[in-house]
Amino acid sequence: MWLRHHRCRSRQHSHRRRHRELEDRARPRSAVHGPQKERRADLLWTVDYGLWTPLGGAVAVSAVVVAAGRGQRLGVSEEKAFVQLWDRPMLAYTLQPFSSCAAVGEIVVVASASGAPKVTDLVRRWGIEKVVRIVEGGEHRCDSVLSGVEQSSPSSAYVVVHDAARPLLMVEELERLIAGAQEVPDGGAILAVPVKPTIKRVDASGRVESTMRRDVLWEAQTPQMFARSVLLEAYRSARARGDVPTDEAAAVEALGRPVRIVRGSYRNMKITTPEDLVMAEALLTGGVRTA
């Protein structure tokens, strides 16, 4: 079996060229894919691709991609990860930067029980490498993330967590995040962008109490990266307290650990509504430019 090394290449080419590059990678891999076998209830599938054996058994960074979210607001009954985005399921775009980045040694996908076979088919169809496990999601996003982190390689120094509903992440952004997070070993880093609109603080009756300063407000995105041990402690502590943090940073902040902002891009949008899907397709095809 082959040990493949990928360089995090510059993505200065157009969105159309990126599409063609991904299309070239979508080749049959039945000869190299091993069988799937059932494991514990919380680990739906172990996929032995025979492609990604970390050097010395060590993994520098594990990626956990959360793909168990439903698509009610998109007006679909299936998970958002499998909604068609231009020419392929959304998840195929989401996984690609992690597959292409040399610093990422493995990918753990968190999916529903019904979605796990779809992930396996998608990985094969689109030639996505480094996916080593498909883990069952939980009731809340934080439960799903914890399951994914627990099933990541214990040898991983860091875990980077990403939402499947953000399919437009660029490799350069991932690289900057990885570099930034390693400068905060007792905490971590997240991608974020400055808030554009004016934000009002209101009371329970809807009365405006104050206008927030935009220069101190940032919109959190994913991926978010932390030391594996810190992330495990943060989520396990949150569960013990009965808290339901909405992102990794919130869980880590509750421990009093530092979290650094790494500037992302507005292109790295989260797809929630049908309008978001239209915008994402326009960005993929080069119809819209963003900062």
FENQUI-V774034 format. One record per residue. N is the residue number from 1. RES is the residue in three letters. PSI is psi in degrees with one decimal (* if undefined). Layout:
# FENQUI-V774034
n=N res=RES psi=PSI
n=N res=RES psi=PSI
This chain:
# FENQUI-V774034
n=1 res=MET psi=154.4
n=2 res=TRP psi=144.9
n=3 res=LEU psi=113.6
n=4 res=ARG psi=137.8
n=5 res=HIS psi=133.8
n=6 res=HIS psi=138.4
n=7 res=ARG psi=144.1
n=8 res=CYS psi=95.1
n=9 res=ARG psi=155.3
n=10 res=SER psi=139.5
n=11 res=ARG psi=54.9
n=12 res=GLN psi=-10.2
n=13 res=HIS psi=171.9
n=14 res=SER psi=165.1
n=15 res=HIS psi=-32.0
n=16 res=ARG psi=-38.6
n=17 res=ARG psi=-37.2
n=18 res=ARG psi=-41.0
n=19 res=HIS psi=-46.3
n=20 res=ARG psi=-38.1
n=21 res=GLU psi=-43.9
n=22 res=LEU psi=-36.1
n=23 res=GLU psi=-39.5
n=24 res=ASP psi=-28.1
n=25 res=ARG psi=-13.4
n=26 res=ALA psi=76.0
n=27 res=ARG psi=154.7
n=28 res=PRO psi=140.3
n=29 res=ARG psi=25.8
n=30 res=SER psi=-25.5
n=31 res=ALA psi=-21.4
n=32 res=VAL psi=-12.1
n=33 res=HIS psi=128.9
n=34 res=GLY psi=-180.0
n=35 res=PRO psi=159.6
n=36 res=GLN psi=143.0
n=37 res=LYS psi=143.6
n=38 res=GLU psi=146.0
n=39 res=ARG psi=-145.7
n=40 res=ARG psi=168.1
n=41 res=ALA psi=-33.1
n=42 res=ASP psi=-7.7
n=43 res=LEU psi=99.7
n=44 res=LEU psi=-44.0
n=45 res=TRP psi=146.1
n=46 res=THR psi=122.6
n=47 res=VAL psi=114.8
n=48 res=ASP psi=98.2
n=49 res=TYR psi=-14.2
n=50 res=GLY psi=20.5
n=51 res=LEU psi=-34.2
n=52 res=TRP psi=94.9
n=53 res=THR psi=104.4
n=54 res=PRO psi=141.5
n=55 res=LEU psi=127.2
n=56 res=GLY psi=14.3
n=57 res=GLY psi=7.0
n=58 res=ALA psi=145.2
n=59 res=VAL psi=123.8
n=60 res=ALA psi=-51.1
n=61 res=VAL psi=128.8
n=62 res=SER psi=141.0
n=63 res=ALA psi=133.6
n=64 res=VAL psi=117.6
n=65 res=VAL psi=119.4
n=66 res=VAL psi=113.4
n=67 res=ALA psi=28.1
n=68 res=ALA psi=-1.0
n=69 res=GLY psi=141.6
n=70 res=ARG psi=167.0
n=71 res=GLY psi=38.1
n=72 res=GLN psi=-46.6
n=73 res=ARG psi=-16.0
n=74 res=LEU psi=-9.4
n=75 res=GLY psi=24.7
n=76 res=VAL psi=156.0
n=77 res=SER psi=-20.1
n=78 res=GLU psi=174.2
n=79 res=GLU psi=144.8
n=80 res=LYS psi=-32.2
n=81 res=ALA psi=-24.0
n=82 res=PHE psi=5.6
n=83 res=VAL psi=139.5
n=84 res=GLN psi=126.4
n=85 res=LEU psi=105.0
n=86 res=TRP psi=-95.7
n=87 res=ASP psi=1.9
n=88 res=ARG psi=167.3
n=89 res=PRO psi=145.9
n=90 res=MET psi=-41.5
n=91 res=LEU psi=-29.6
n=92 res=ALA psi=-39.0
n=93 res=TYR psi=-40.2
n=94 res=THR psi=-39.9
n=95 res=LEU psi=-24.2
n=96 res=GLN psi=-44.9
n=97 res=PRO psi=-35.2
n=98 res=PHE psi=-35.6
n=99 res=SER psi=-32.8
n=100 res=SER psi=-18.4
n=101 res=CYS psi=123.6
n=102 res=ALA psi=-27.8
n=103 res=ALA psi=-21.7
n=104 res=VAL psi=120.7
n=105 res=GLY psi=-21.8
n=106 res=GLU psi=158.8
n=107 res=ILE psi=128.6
n=108 res=VAL psi=123.8
n=109 res=VAL psi=130.1
n=110 res=VAL psi=121.9
n=111 res=ALA psi=171.4
n=112 res=SER psi=167.9
n=113 res=ALA psi=-39.8
n=114 res=SER psi=-22.8
n=115 res=GLY psi=-17.7
n=116 res=ALA psi=-47.1
n=117 res=PRO psi=-32.2
n=118 res=LYS psi=-38.4
n=119 res=VAL psi=-44.4
n=120 res=THR psi=-46.2
n=121 res=ASP psi=-41.0
n=122 res=LEU psi=-43.6
n=123 res=VAL psi=-41.8
n=124 res=ARG psi=-45.9
n=125 res=ARG psi=-40.8
n=126 res=TRP psi=9.6
n=127 res=GLY psi=35.3
n=128 res=ILE psi=123.1
n=129 res=GLU psi=163.1
n=130 res=LYS psi=-4.4
n=131 res=VAL psi=113.8
n=132 res=VAL psi=-23.1
n=133 res=ARG psi=148.6
n=134 res=ILE psi=116.1
n=135 res=VAL psi=144.6
n=136 res=GLU psi=135.8
n=137 res=GLY psi=169.1
n=138 res=GLY psi=-168.1
n=139 res=GLU psi=-42.7
n=140 res=HIS psi=163.7
n=141 res=ARG psi=-41.3
n=142 res=CYS psi=-34.2
n=143 res=ASP psi=-40.1
n=144 res=SER psi=-43.5
n=145 res=VAL psi=-45.3
n=146 res=LEU psi=-41.5
n=147 res=SER psi=-42.6
n=148 res=GLY psi=-42.5
n=149 res=VAL psi=-40.6
n=150 res=GLU psi=-29.9
n=151 res=GLN psi=1.4
n=152 res=SER psi=164.6
n=153 res=SER psi=128.7
n=154 res=PRO psi=-19.4
n=155 res=SER psi=-8.1
n=156 res=SER psi=130.0
n=157 res=ALA psi=-35.1
n=158 res=TYR psi=156.0
n=159 res=VAL psi=129.9
n=160 res=VAL psi=125.5
n=161 res=VAL psi=134.5
n=162 res=HIS psi=145.9
n=163 res=ASP psi=134.2
n=164 res=ALA psi=-22.8
n=165 res=ALA psi=8.4
n=166 res=ARG psi=80.5
n=167 res=PRO psi=-0.2
n=168 res=LEU psi=15.5
n=169 res=LEU psi=137.3
n=170 res=MET psi=151.2
n=171 res=VAL psi=-36.9
n=172 res=GLU psi=-38.3
n=173 res=GLU psi=-41.7
n=174 res=LEU psi=-41.6
n=175 res=GLU psi=-44.0
n=176 res=ARG psi=-39.2
n=177 res=LEU psi=-45.6
n=178 res=ILE psi=-43.2
n=179 res=ALA psi=-43.1
n=180 res=GLY psi=-40.2
n=181 res=ALA psi=-33.8
n=182 res=GLN psi=-14.1
n=183 res=GLU psi=-4.9
n=184 res=VAL psi=67.4
n=185 res=PRO psi=-25.1
n=186 res=ASP psi=3.4
n=187 res=GLY psi=-115.6
n=188 res=GLY psi=-163.2
n=189 res=ALA psi=155.9
n=190 res=ILE psi=151.7
n=191 res=LEU psi=142.4
n=192 res=ALA psi=161.3
n=193 res=VAL psi=150.7
n=194 res=PRO psi=142.6
n=195 res=VAL psi=135.4
n=196 res=LYS psi=-50.3
n=197 res=PRO psi=165.6
n=198 res=THR psi=131.5
n=199 res=ILE psi=130.1
n=200 res=LYS psi=139.0
n=201 res=ARG psi=128.1
n=202 res=VAL psi=159.3
n=203 res=ASP psi=-174.7
n=204 res=ALA psi=-24.7
n=205 res=SER psi=-5.6
n=206 res=GLY psi=1.9
n=207 res=ARG psi=134.3
n=208 res=VAL psi=126.7
n=209 res=GLU psi=-36.8
n=210 res=SER psi=163.9
n=211 res=THR psi=126.4
n=212 res=MET psi=147.9
n=213 res=ARG psi=121.0
n=214 res=ARG psi=-27.6
n=215 res=ASP psi=-10.3
n=216 res=VAL psi=7.3
n=217 res=LEU psi=130.8
n=218 res=TRP psi=142.5
n=219 res=GLU psi=117.2
n=220 res=ALA psi=140.2
n=221 res=GLN psi=-178.4
n=222 res=THR psi=156.3
n=223 res=PRO psi=160.1
n=224 res=GLN psi=136.2
n=225 res=MET psi=133.8
n=226 res=PHE psi=160.6
n=227 res=ALA psi=139.6
n=228 res=ARG psi=-42.6
n=229 res=SER psi=-38.1
n=230 res=VAL psi=-43.1
n=231 res=LEU psi=-40.7
n=232 res=LEU psi=-45.5
n=233 res=GLU psi=-41.7
n=234 res=ALA psi=-48.0
n=235 res=TYR psi=-35.5
n=236 res=ARG psi=-37.2
n=237 res=SER psi=-41.0
n=238 res=ALA psi=-42.2
n=239 res=ARG psi=-41.5
n=240 res=ALA psi=-33.1
n=241 res=ARG psi=-11.6
n=242 res=GLY psi=14.6
n=243 res=ASP psi=154.5
n=244 res=VAL psi=78.7
n=245 res=PRO psi=142.4
n=246 res=THR psi=-13.8
n=247 res=ASP psi=173.5
n=248 res=GLU psi=-39.6
n=249 res=ALA psi=-41.5
n=250 res=ALA psi=-40.4
n=251 res=ALA psi=-41.0
n=252 res=VAL psi=-38.6
n=253 res=GLU psi=-36.4
n=254 res=ALA psi=-20.9
n=255 res=LEU psi=-6.5
n=256 res=GLY psi=16.0
n=257 res=ARG psi=152.0
n=258 res=PRO psi=144.5
n=259 res=VAL psi=125.9
n=260 res=ARG psi=145.3
n=261 res=ILE psi=130.9
n=262 res=VAL psi=122.0
n=263 res=ARG psi=126.5
n=264 res=GLY psi=-148.1
n=265 res=SER psi=156.1
n=266 res=TYR psi=-17.6
n=267 res=ARG psi=-31.7
n=268 res=ASN psi=59.9
n=269 res=MET psi=157.3
n=270 res=LYS psi=128.3
n=271 res=ILE psi=115.4
n=272 res=THR psi=-37.2
n=273 res=THR psi=165.8
n=274 res=PRO psi=-33.6
n=275 res=GLU psi=-37.0
n=276 res=ASP psi=-39.0
n=277 res=LEU psi=-41.3
n=278 res=VAL psi=-44.6
n=279 res=MET psi=-42.7
n=280 res=ALA psi=-41.1
n=281 res=GLU psi=-36.9
n=282 res=ALA psi=-39.0
n=283 res=LEU psi=-39.7
n=284 res=LEU psi=-36.4
n=285 res=THR psi=4.6
n=286 res=GLY psi=14.2
n=287 res=GLY psi=-13.9
n=288 res=VAL psi=139.5
n=289 res=ARG psi=140.9
n=290 res=THR psi=161.3
n=291 res=ALA psi=*
